[in-house]
Amino acid sequence: MSDGSVSSSKKLEECQRRYIQLKRKFSQLHSDYHNLIGVASELTVALENTARGQQIDLRETLSNCLHIFPELFSCHQQPISHENKGIKGRFSLRTTDCDWKLDMVKIKKHLQERDVKTRLLLLQALRWAVTKNSSEKRECIMNQYVDSDLLNLKSDTLLRYLLTPTGVTTPHPLQQSAARLLNTLASVQSGRSYLAQNSEAVSVTASVLQQQAGISSDLITKSMLVAALQKLSLRRIQRIAMIQLGMVEWLFQQFLNANVVSSYSLEYGTALLMNLCLHQTAKENCVPIAQNVISVLINLLATPVTQALPYINGTLYSLITQSALNEAAAKLGLAKALEENILKQNNIEIKKQMEHILLFHKSLLDSKDDFTPPLPSCEGEMMDDDDEELDLLGEDLDEQDPVRNIREELSGEDLLKAHYLLPYQSHGITIFLYNRALNAQYSFFYTVCDTVCLDN
């Protein structure tokens, strides 16, 4: 067989292969297109009926759409990729299982302009919408908070306005309610992502705790703010900001008299301190105040708040890797303090931690060198530890809340439903889904064009 015949045969085979691929793609595109037409038809009928003022069953409409084109929707609200499967691009549906949608513009306006009692009840209601609801409804509420920038972190921050009120005496009741809401947002992964978009939340919180500009706050407010910072410290960028704002030094100063610190503040404060002290910069910042740092940690070893001990041990282990801090620890009797607390300690795990620190402390004294632990110690190596599924909601967010409704005052969900709901919600959701289906059809059209152009 001649070379020309062989070449022609290969070209024919390649054409046949491409023809089969194109035919398969066209078949998938054809099927997707008809499914999209079906979804658009369902949503168009629902939209027209809604516009006429007729009641529609939104769940039935969505169920029909899901039955027609299940690949377009995700039961878990995760993005669906259609790359090389007919429709290019990504489609995602956030959870819509929410029986009410909030007027966030009105809410933010009232938080700034209304009387103190109205703002207190509103802040409480916004917090309860997260702490007292199912996970599905909580996700829906959090989406609304984040999408609307509830605390105005991108512009004139509402958080600063609430935590550092001007023209009033502090401590002020608004501070505690705002701190509780901030701690609640930081307790949810999506809330931490929202608060971590810039350093505003950390900056305002640190300024209040450090009583800058003469702003003071009560003990519960401080506890809530420390807990919020600890949850935000799961993010590397936020940890660095806290270190730069002097939070390590501030924490050690607060722990000088641990007896006046609440168990809640001690637990979250020591956890925050441990996270910050993993950074080399934080360790170096402790060297000039070595005696104060080591004295505080030695005293904390005897705390009855056992929940805080793993964080105290972790902080101690991290800091003594600096030779200056380890030598200060030796002079202040760290070895003796550890031996005494090991004998008293009933918790086996805590006892093992202390025994390990004791051996480590002595071995470092023998080597006389700084030790780099098997943990990333510089800012560039520190990774985020924020688990996407980790929510940290607890009863403490609502405990000892001084805000009470009296007489005919509405509170919680009743308050939000009575004054802060957007009208025509099913109408709005239908338009949203209709537009999504319409966009998908446009995407289909461009995919066909791309396929024809590329394969020719």
N, C-alpha and C positions, 0 to 999 in steps of 0.2 A: 504494500500500500504506500502511495506517495506521501511526502510530507504535507502536501496541500490537502490531501484527503483526510489525514490525521487531524490537521488543524481545523478543518471544517467540522469534523465529527465532534471535537472538543467544544467548539463554539455552539453546536447544536445542543449538546448535553447541558452546557451552561445556560442556554436560553430556556431549555425545558425546566431546569432547576429553578431559575428565577420566576418562570411562569407559575410553577406550583406554589412558590412562596407568596407571590403576588395574589394568587387566587385564594390562598389561605387567609392572608391579611384582609382581602376584600370581603370575604365571608364574615370575618370577625367584625369588621367595620360596619357591614350591612346589618348584622345582628344588633350591635351597640346602637346604631342609629334608630332602628325601630323601637328598641327599648326606651331610648330617650324621648322619642315622640310620644310613647305611652305615658311616661312620667310627666312630660309637659302637659299632656291632655288632662290627666288627673288633677294637676295643680291649677290648670286654667279654669276647669269647672269649679273647683273649690274657691278660687279667687273671684270668679264671676258671681257665685252664690253669696259670698261674703259681701261683695260690693252692693248686692241687692238687699242686704240686710238679713239674709237668711242664715239660720244657724247651721254650722257644719261640724261634723265629727272629725277633728283634726287627727286623732289617733287612727281612725279608719282610713283617712286619706294617706297618711304616712305609711300605714301597713300595706295599702294597695301599691304605693310607689316602691316599697321595699320588695314586694312580691314580683313586680314587673322587672326591676333592675337592681337586684341585691348587691351587685358589685359596686354600684355607685355610692352605696351607703355602708357605714361601718357600725356594727352594734356597739363597739367600744369607743366610738368617736375618734378613731385613729385615722390618719391620712391613708388614702387608698391610692396606690400607684398603678397607672395603666400604661406604663412604658412598654412599647412593642406589643400591645394587646388591643390595638384599635384606637383607643383614645389616649393621647399623650397629655401629660400634665398631672397635677395632683388635686384630689378633691378631698375635703375633710368636713365633717359636720360636728360642730360642738354639741354637747348635750342640749336638747331642747325640752327635756322632761322637767319643766318648771311651770307651775300654774300661775306665776305672775312675774312680770318684768318691771324693774324699778325705774323710776324717773330720776336718774342719777344727776342730771343738771339741777333739778329742784333740790335734791338732797344736799348737794355741795353748797348751793346757795343758802339753804337754811342753816347749815353748819357754821356759816360765817355771819349770818345776819340776825337770826332769831334770838329770843331771850335764852338765858342760861338753862332753864329747866327744859325747854323744848330741845335744845342741843344735847343735853344729857340723856334724855329719853331716846333721841334719835341715834346717838352713838351706841347706846345700849342695844337698841333694836338691830342695828347693823351688825353688832357683835353676835347677838343671839341667832341671827339668820345663818351664821356659820357654825356656832357651837351647839345649837339645839336642833339641827336638821339632819336628815339622812345624807350619806355621802354623795348621792346623785344630786340632790337638791343643793347641797353645799357647793358642788362643782359649778352648778348653774349660777349661783349667787356670786361665787368668786370670779367667774368669767365676767360678770357685769361690773364688779368692782375694778378689776384689772383693765378691762376695755375702756372704761370711763375715766381712768386715772383718779380714783376716789380721793386720794390725798394730794392731788395736784403736784406730784413729785417732779413733773416736767416743766412746771412754770412757777408761779407764786405758791409756794407750798402751804397747803392747808394744815399739814402736820405741824409745821413750825408755829402757825397761828394758834393752834389748839394747845400745844405743849408749852409755849412761851407767851401767854397772853399779856398784852400790854394794858396799862391803865388800871390794873387790878392788883390786889394783894395775893402773893403766892405763899404757900401752896393754894391752888385753886381747884375746885371740883372737876372742871373740864380737863385738867391735866390727867387725873386718874382715869377718867373714862376714855380719853384719847390713848393713854398708855395701854389700857386693857385691849382696845381695838387693834393697836399696833402689834401687841403680843399675839393676838389671835391671828392676824394676817401672817405673821412670821411663823406660826404653827402649821401652816399649810404650804405645801411645796410650791403651788402656783403663786401664793402670796409672797414667799421668799424670793421667787424670781422677779416679781413685780417690785418689791422693795430694793432689790439688788441692782436695778437698772442703772442707778447712779448712787453717789455717796450721801445724798441728802438725808435719808432716814437715819443713817449712822451718825452723821454730823449733828443733826438736831438732837438726837437722843444723848449723845456724848455731852453736848453743851448743857443740857438740862441736868444730867447726873453730876457734872462738874460745877454746877451752880454758876455758870458764866452769866455775866450781865446782872448779877444779883437775883437770878431766878432760882427759887427753891421749890422743893416738892416733898410730898409726904412719903412715908415708908413703903406703902403699897405701890405708889407710882414708881418709886425707884426699883422695887422688886420686879414689876412688870417690864420696865425698860431694860433692866439687866437681862431678864429672860429673853426678851426680844433680840438683844444683841447676841446672846449665846446662840440662838437659832440661826441668826444671820451669819454667825462666824463659821458656819459650815461652808461658806463661800470664800475662796481665797482672796479675792479683791476686797471684800468687806473686812476680812481679818487685817489686811495691810492698812486699810483706812483707819481701823480702830487703834492699831499700834501707833500710827502717825499722830493720832489725836490724843495720845497719852493715856489710853485706857488701861494699859498694864500697870503703870505707876498708880493710877487712881484706884484700881482694885486692891493692890497691896495696902494702900493707905486705908481703905475701908475695912480691911481684915485685921488691922492693928488691934481692934477691939471686937473680936468675933462674937462675943457674948451679946452684943446689941444688934447683931445681924440675924434676920429671920432665917429659919431653915430653908425656905424657898430661895431666898437671895443667896444663901451660902452655897446651896447645891448648884444653882445656875451660874453664880459668880465664879466658883472654882472651875466649873466646866468651861466657861468662857476663858478663864485664865490659862487653863491647860492648852486650849486650841491656839491661843495667841502665842504662848511660849514655845510652840513648835517652830516658830520662825526665828532665824538667827538674829534678826534685828531686835526682836523682843528680848532675847537673852543678853545681847550687848547692852540694851537699855537698862537691864537690871544690875549690871556690874557696878555703876556708881552708887547704887543704893543696896549693895550686897548684904550688909548687916541687917537692914530692915527687911529685905526679902526673905532671907534665911530664917530670921526670928519669927516672922509671920508663919512660914510653912512649918516650922518646928512646933509652934503652938497649935496649929491646925491639925496636926497629927493626932491630937488627943480629943478632937471634936466628937460629940455624941451623935452628930448627923452623919450616919454611916454612908448615906447616899453620896456624900461629898468626898469621901476618902479616896475612891479610885482616881478622882480628878486631882486631888492634892498630891497623891503619889505620882501621878503622871507628870504634873508640873515639876515636882522635885527631881524626878529622874531626868527630865529634859534640861533643867537648869544646871545641875551639877556637872554636866558635860563641859561647862565653861570652867577652866581651872581656877579663875579668880573666885567664882561662886562656890566651887567645891572646897577651896581652902578656907573661905569664910565659914562654910558649913562645919568644917573640922574644928575651927576655933570656937564656934558657938555650941559644940556638943551634939551634932546631928547623930553621930553613931550611938551615943548613950540614949538619946531620945527615941531612936528607932528601936533599940533593944528593949526599952521599957514598954513601949507601945505594942511590940510584938508579943510580949508576955501577957499583956492585958487583952489583946485582940481575940475575939471568939470566931470572927469570920475567917474561914480558912483561906479564901482567895485574897482577902486584904492582907492577911498575915504573910502569904507568899510574896506579895508585891513588896512589902516592907523588907522582908529578908533579902530579896533580890537587890533592892536599892542600897541596903547596908553593904552587901558584898561589892556592889558596883562602886559605891562611894570609897571604900577602902582600896579597891584596885586602882582607881584613878589617882588616889593620893600617892600610891607607889610609883605610878608611871610619870606623874608630874606634867603630863601633857593634856591638851584639850582632846576630848574624844568626840568623834563624829558618830552618833548613834545610827543604827540601821533604819533611820527614818529620814525623809527629805527635810533638810534643815534650812534651805534658803528659799526666798520667796519664789524664785523662778521654778522650783521643783515642787512646791506645795500644790497638791491637787484639791479640787472641790470634793467634799465628802457628803454632798447633799444627795441622798437617795431620792429618785423621782417619785417613789411610792411612799415616802416617809412623811406622815402627818403627825404632829406633836400636840394635838389638842388634849387638854386636860381640864378637870373640874376647877382647877385653880384660877382659870380665866374668868369665871363668874362668881367665885366665892368672895364673901365679905363685900359685895357690891353695895355701896350706900345709896344708889339711885333707886327710888321707889315712886311708883305712880300713886296719886291720891285722888279721891273723889271720882270724877268722870274722866280722868286722864287716861288715854290709851297708851299701851306699851307693847314692845315686841312686834310680833307679826301683825297684830291688830292695828298698830300704829302705821306700819308700812303699807298695809292693804288699804287703810282708810284714806291716807293722804299722799302716798308716794308711788302709786301704780301708774303705769302707762296704759292708755286705753287701746282697744282693738288689737289685742295681742295675737289672736289667731290669724287675723288679717295680715299682720306684720310678718309672722312666721311663714305664711303661705307665699307672700311676695318674695321672701328670702329664698325659699326652696324653688319657686318658679324661676327666679333669676339664675339660681345655680344650674337648673336644668337647661335654661336657655344658653348660659355660658358653655355648658358641656356640648350643646349642639354646635356652637361656633367652633369649639375646640375640635369637634369631629370633622367639620368642614376643612379646617386648616390641616388636619392630619391627612385627609385624603389628598389635598394639594401637595403636601410634603412627600407623601408616598409616591405619587405619580411623577413628581419632579426628580426625586432622588433615583427612582428605578429606571428612569429614562435618561 
